[in-house]
């Protein structure tokens, strides 16, 4: 089974949705036969890599509300994250542009480190309050998941490297009608929009698996005669009716 996940590294619901998907998979016996692939999606491509604005200022300006209202709104997010073992440290988060982070994730995919780096980037932003738009920071994060730091730096410094891959993901998202993230596509047939409850992910994964792996259906050609059957309790001898 294939699960494609469109997300952004500064999207709070993306981290929550990712974790719920993972928890759902852990409950299912076929988890090792599910391939999860991450797709790029920038919530705000115009965000600068570096800004003097505090995260609350940036969010208040984006949503057209006050800083106090943003803080109140974030309480619910922090609680949701905590319920699944995630720690969101909003007070020191660093708003940034994620295009380079997405490019690095595409490079990570080529060396088999996409999943590890995706987790590391989300944790770095929401928990460790790192600037995931900073080149040196990104290279250091790559190194922590076993990637070559110098090659990561070279990739990041070449602004064209994997840029088309990121743009292709975003183009595909527009074509299939993705307007917000996280957005999950299962086997190119079913979609889940948003960080839905754990049960939603579990039921959806089971549904797709059952459709792709139907149980064999037999037609009984035994007829009406008594051919003799043994069970755990006894063996019935057929009665000769002639």
Order of alpha helices (4+ residues) and beta strands (2+ residues): beta-alpha-beta-alpha-alpha-alpha-alpha-alpha-alpha-alpha-beta-beta-alpha
